[in-house]
């Protein structure tokens, strides 16, 4: 049996990948695909860029690849959307892990129930808001918080959840906070996305280096996201699927 973890970017998964044994690259037509073993269970890792469409495509590719293998050791037992998120609740702090009780697709007004994480330790649990844009400012985060009551906002979970639901597989969403409710980005990151939805890092670098006052902030953000990925990796490696496939647990 196997568990599939889907993120937007490989950087969100690499600290987790480094904790796996027998790590190897998979020949899947997406940005990042690896597999390894954690505590005797096969772990599949996939990333394909920001937004629900690219995340859904990565999920579809993984499901098809696993189904084609037709091996009992390869059958999926759960799909988990993971990676970074932005806090909407002002009480939340950076680097906190958030486990979704449900995912709300704000654009389609769809709700996706999530498998629970039992005995997960110091994590927050509640609604995770999913939308196809980065919540760029403190004002936008405040509006979304009061509009939905969601704890955090992210961009991929709805795409993963919809595909998991269609496949009849348990779904969960585990995120780590990379920016707090009171923080705003120095520029509109949404304007730096490609037509596919990917974040064009080259554009960000050019934009920043023509505005030297932005550079220290970008380095601070890089350090924060590196630490967030480390915290997330440590949490994910402790996650277990119980005998009840609708419940995730963490040791």
Wavefront OBJ file of the C-alpha trace (Angstrom):
o trace
v 0.000 0.000 0.000
v 1.123 3.554 -0.659
v 0.367 7.115 0.407
v 0.548 9.954 -2.107
v 1.653 13.438 -0.992
v 0.992 16.318 -3.398
v 2.582 19.782 -3.035
v 3.064 22.770 -5.313
v 6.864 22.900 -5.203
v 9.614 20.352 -4.687
v 11.113 22.526 -1.914
v 8.041 21.802 0.208
v 8.683 18.052 -0.033
v 12.473 17.689 -0.021
v 13.020 17.664 3.766
v 10.412 14.896 3.975
v 12.017 13.078 1.035
v 15.400 13.203 2.783
v 13.909 11.252 5.697
v 12.800 8.370 3.449
v 14.830 5.263 2.703
v 15.408 3.962 -0.825
v 14.518 7.324 -2.353
v 14.325 7.191 -6.145
v 13.069 9.384 -8.970
v 9.886 8.412 -10.790
v 9.510 8.872 -14.538
v 6.254 10.809 -14.343
v 5.462 13.763 -16.686
v 5.341 16.357 -13.908
v 7.875 18.704 -12.290
v 8.867 16.472 -9.360
v 8.098 12.836 -8.600
v 9.929 10.570 -6.152
v 9.170 7.555 -4.022
v 10.669 6.061 -0.893
v 9.884 4.056 2.201
v 8.889 5.325 5.642
v 8.376 2.812 8.434
v 7.688 0.049 5.917
v 5.138 2.027 3.913
v 5.618 3.209 0.340
v 5.532 7.002 0.072
v 4.901 8.788 -3.233
v 5.832 12.466 -3.543
v 4.667 14.741 -6.365
v 4.808 18.465 -7.150
v 3.739 20.235 -10.301
v 3.377 23.960 -9.623
v 0.925 26.311 -7.948
v -2.840 26.214 -8.212
v -5.627 23.617 -8.315
v -5.314 22.733 -12.008
v -1.635 21.776 -11.837
v -2.158 19.948 -8.526
v -5.103 18.002 -9.970
v -2.963 17.029 -12.962
v -0.181 15.750 -10.683
v -2.754 13.741 -8.721
v -4.203 12.279 -11.909
v -0.748 11.306 -13.205
v 0.062 9.572 -9.920
v -3.239 7.687 -9.751
v -2.858 6.459 -13.329
v 0.751 5.379 -12.747
v -0.121 3.481 -9.584
v -3.186 1.876 -11.167
v -1.152 0.771 -14.185
v 1.355 -0.953 -11.883
v -1.468 -3.192 -10.579
v 0.530 -4.365 -7.559
v -0.810 -4.714 -4.026
v 2.240 -2.860 -2.716
v 1.411 0.049 -5.011
v -2.283 0.515 -4.276
v -3.100 3.934 -2.908
v -4.607 4.064 0.562
v -4.742 7.859 0.899
v -3.912 11.128 -0.845
v -2.609 14.096 1.132
v -2.335 17.698 -0.038
v 0.609 19.309 1.709
v 2.960 22.296 1.574
v 2.919 25.941 2.618
v -0.077 28.086 3.510
v -0.812 31.602 4.693
v -2.506 32.224 8.035
v -5.890 33.946 8.057
v -6.494 33.671 11.790
v -4.402 36.380 13.514
v -3.813 34.030 16.468
v -1.763 31.628 14.370
v 2.003 31.914 14.187
v 4.524 31.075 11.497
v 5.743 27.458 11.293
v 2.605 26.006 12.904
v 1.285 22.819 11.290
v -2.387 22.938 10.315
v -4.497 19.838 9.673
v -7.698 20.487 7.753
v -11.052 19.364 9.117
v -12.374 20.307 5.697
v -11.186 22.107 2.591
v -13.318 24.925 1.205
v -13.015 25.736 -2.482
v -14.124 29.355 -2.330
v -14.467 29.761 -6.097
v -16.773 26.738 -6.552
v -18.292 26.864 -3.053
v -17.388 23.193 -2.613
v -16.587 21.576 0.729
v -14.339 18.520 0.975
v -14.251 16.513 4.186
v -10.813 15.416 5.342
v -9.517 12.340 7.109
v -8.639 13.230 10.675
v -5.163 13.197 12.169
v -5.344 11.584 15.588
v -3.032 12.428 18.479
v -1.108 14.804 16.249
v 0.525 16.886 18.964
v 0.896 20.650 18.690
v -1.124 21.300 15.529
v -4.110 23.433 14.655
v -7.225 21.919 13.089
v -9.975 23.683 11.181
v -11.137 24.838 7.757
v -8.481 25.298 5.083
v -9.489 27.743 2.357
v -8.351 26.918 -1.172
v -8.269 29.484 -3.979
v -6.417 29.984 -7.231
v -4.514 33.058 -6.109
v -2.039 34.050 -3.439
v -3.527 36.022 -0.554
v -1.143 38.890 -1.074
v -1.956 41.341 1.695
v -3.002 41.636 5.314
v -6.279 43.227 4.171
v -7.106 40.327 1.851
v -6.345 37.790 4.570
v -8.550 39.656 7.042
v -11.425 39.744 4.541
v -11.152 36.026 3.827
v -10.985 35.185 7.535
v -14.169 37.098 8.341
v -15.906 35.826 5.208
v -15.169 32.106 5.697
v -13.827 31.476 9.195
v -10.988 29.457 7.676
v -7.735 29.203 9.606
v -5.420 29.385 6.597
v -5.435 29.815 2.834
v -3.573 27.877 0.140
v -3.867 27.091 -3.570
v -3.739 23.353 -4.351
v -5.884 21.366 -1.914
v -9.194 21.733 -3.761
v -7.712 20.316 -6.954
v -6.249 17.344 -5.073
v -9.422 16.805 -3.030
v -11.686 16.769 -6.067
v -9.551 14.133 -7.795
v -9.264 12.016 -4.628
v -13.028 12.130 -4.202
v -13.547 11.029 -7.795
v -11.168 8.115 -7.235
v -12.924 7.142 -3.991
v -9.765 7.571 -1.919
v -9.388 9.059 1.578
v -8.099 12.623 1.442
v -6.342 14.791 3.987
v -4.720 18.208 3.954
v -1.671 18.987 6.094
v -0.063 22.406 5.736
v 2.533 24.548 7.471
v 2.221 28.312 7.878
v 4.839 30.251 5.934
v 3.316 33.741 6.341
v 1.101 35.088 9.100
v -2.187 36.969 8.906
v -0.456 40.253 9.686
v 2.122 39.956 6.899
v 1.840 41.322 3.357
v 4.044 40.617 0.358
v 6.045 43.562 -0.954
v 4.567 43.132 -4.446
v 1.694 41.303 -6.126
v 3.001 37.755 -6.438
v -0.040 36.823 -8.536
v 1.286 39.034 -11.338
v 4.401 36.824 -11.377
v 2.503 33.665 -12.373
v 2.651 32.119 -15.834
v -0.381 31.351 -17.984
v -0.323 27.820 -16.552
v -0.359 29.217 -13.023
v 3.247 28.476 -12.087
v 5.138 31.078 -10.075
v 7.817 32.532 -12.355
v 10.746 32.870 -9.985
v 12.898 34.480 -12.647
v 10.434 37.364 -12.853
v 10.516 37.754 -9.077
v 14.319 37.863 -9.036
v 14.433 40.484 -11.791
v 11.715 42.521 -10.098
v 13.530 42.376 -6.758
v 17.000 43.217 -8.015
v 15.706 46.335 -9.766
v 14.343 47.338 -6.347
v 17.238 46.692 -3.910
v 15.138 47.510 -0.842
v 13.126 44.331 -1.516
v 16.100 41.962 -1.443
v 16.469 41.585 2.365
v 12.777 40.729 2.617
v 13.115 38.014 -0.008
v 16.048 36.487 1.834
v 14.029 36.514 5.068
v 11.161 34.811 3.255
v 13.541 32.177 1.867
v 14.845 31.410 5.357
v 11.280 31.202 6.669
v 10.132 28.817 3.943
v 13.221 26.629 4.371
v 12.412 26.321 8.071
v 8.727 25.730 7.324
v 9.626 22.873 4.973
v 11.827 21.345 7.678
v 9.032 21.519 10.268
v 6.567 20.034 7.795
v 8.938 17.216 6.883
v 9.406 16.262 10.526
v 5.655 16.142 10.994
v 4.913 14.185 7.828
v 7.446 11.493 8.590
v 5.562 10.821 11.845
v 2.150 10.436 10.168
v 0.586 6.995 10.181
v -2.513 5.502 8.614
v -4.506 3.570 11.198
v -6.510 0.429 10.496
v -9.434 2.779 9.887
v -8.469 4.231 6.490
v -10.522 7.338 7.173
v -8.277 8.333 10.056
v -4.691 9.490 9.887
v -2.593 9.379 13.026
v 0.769 10.810 13.988
v 3.269 9.445 16.464
l 1 2 3 4 5 6 7 8 9 10 11 12 13 14 15 16 17 18 19 20 21 22 23 24 25 26 27 28 29 30 31 32 33 34 35 36 37 38 39 40 41 42 43 44 45 46 47 48 49 50 51 52 53 54 55 56 57 58 59 60 61 62 63 64 65 66 67 68 69 70 71 72 73 74 75 76 77 78 79 80 81 82 83 84 85 86 87 88 89 90 91 92 93 94 95 96 97 98 99 100 101 102 103 104 105 106 107 108 109 110 111 112 113 114 115 116 117 118 119 120 121 122 123 124 125 126 127 128 129 130 131 132 133 134 135 136 137 138 139 140 141 142 143 144 145 146 147 148 149 150 151 152 153 154 155 156 157 158 159 160 161 162 163 164 165 166 167 168 169 170 171 172 173 174 175 176 177 178 179 180 181 182 183 184 185 186 187 188 189 190 191 192 193 194 195 196 197 198 199 200 201 202 203 204 205 206 207 208 209 210 211 212 213 214 215 216 217 218 219 220 221 222 223 224 225 226 227 228 229 230 231 232 233 234 235 236 237 238 239 240 241 242 243 244 245 246 247 248 249 250 251
